[in-house]
Amino acid sequence: MAAGAPRVFVSHLSGVPVFDPNGDQVGRVRDLVAMLRVGGRPPRILGLVVEVVSRRRIFLPMTRVTGVESGQVITTGVVNMRRFEQRPTERLVLGEFLDRRVRLVESGEEVTVLDVAIQQLPARRDWEIDKYFVRKGRGGALRRKGETLTVEWSAVSGFSLEEHGQGAENLVATFERLRPADVANALHHLSPKRRVEVASALDDDRLADVLEELPEDDQVEILGKLKEERAADVLEAMDPDDAADLLSELPEEDKERLLTLMRPDDAADVRRLMSYEERTAGGLMTTEPIVLRPDATVADALARVRQSDLSPALAAQVYVCRSPDETPTGKYLGTVHFQRLLRDPPFTLVSSIVDSDLVPLPPDTPLPTVTSYLAAYNLVSAPVVDESGSLLGAVTVDDVLDHLLPEDWRETDFHGEGGIRHGRT
């Protein structure tokens, strides 16, 4: 763990207020959700259980938490108000870890967990359990005698998953370090029953990433086995273009029902994508490129590019547009490529270094023309702009490749000898 990375004891988070970026209170922290892992790795913190004004408890992923302090939690402002439901692979830190009897690895002595410290990984929004505050002797919280000490997470036994076992919990844990494409490959070769069990045990963001890498038949099968509200959550977590492709494979009645359950903004993006022909720039594009206003600086642009959830293709350039800066935007002014951002001082306005010579693609541009455009200008992403001059989205090279390869390319065993090996994240 990098020196200086934030560390917080979870007892200090219980009941603290959760605020959005505008300073409005969303609710209060009631618990933390952790996932146990194999291979001697510390439990990962998936998110917070937050009680909102209506006393409903919701799940707030750590990827949407921008600040954690003893007195408050700050979110990105994007909150899903659906009721929290604990899954088989999840553990509640306050509810299940505190007052638990565990053993010190070195001595075998039994101790009681009084508190748990979590720490943020460097340069990421991921959090892990870092230390345990324990008391020696029996009696738990009711007995105040006995030595107390703070130990590393690896110094106690009683939390980690065993390496063996047949449950989905263990299999999901072993999948954690694989790339989504490799998890998808493994799921594809499981039995239908097992595939659905394991997919259901993945958290929303992870399942969304994996679904994007699966063949369409597997996608439809898994989505159809999820509860409708969970299916809508997963669709919201997917890239809008991938969610649109998946929904287009469903019967009209099912499609409309899921779109109705999704957040209005997410559903609007997906509906817009579904209005274009599939093999056109509009049908291929994502509606979530990096968009900046003309008065943004190079420093602002680099901060956006550094976001860990961006694909390399989308992080390769930013698009400068007048307000509003969400697609469809105000007037599109041009593109600033990543290399140019690295060459100019941080205080430089992006409007002064914008590339306005590159003609954007209309949404009805056919796939062969899109492919030629990317190849001719050596691009990994291209802007899609409508007749009024608004940026609608961006077509990335990976989406183009998906449509150029044979339909069954995802089912090909490309992990064998001479092929691509399983990667680690």
Buried (B, 14 or more C-beta within 10 A) or exposed (E): EEEEBEBBBBBBBBEBBBBBEEEEEBBBBBBBBBBBBBEEBBBBBBBBBBBBEEEEBBBBBBBBBEEBEEEBBBBBEBBBEBEBEBBEBBBBBBBBBBEBEBBBBEEEEBBBBBBBBBBBBEEEBBBBBBBBBBBBBEEBEEEEEEEBEBBEBEBBEBBBBEEEEEBBBBBBBBBBBBBBBBBBBBBBEBEEEBBBBBBBBBBBBBBBBBBBBBBEEBBBBBBEBBEBBBBBBBBBBBBBBBBBBBBBEBEEEBBBBBBEBBBEEBBBBBBBBBEBEBEBBBBBBBBBBBBBBBEBBBEBBBEBBEEEEBBEBBBBBBBBBBEEBBBBBBBBBBBBBBEBBEEBEEEBBBBEBBEEEBEBBBBBBEBEBBBEBBEEEEBBBBBBBBEEBBBBBBBBBBBBEBBEEEEEEBBEEEBEEEEEEEEEE
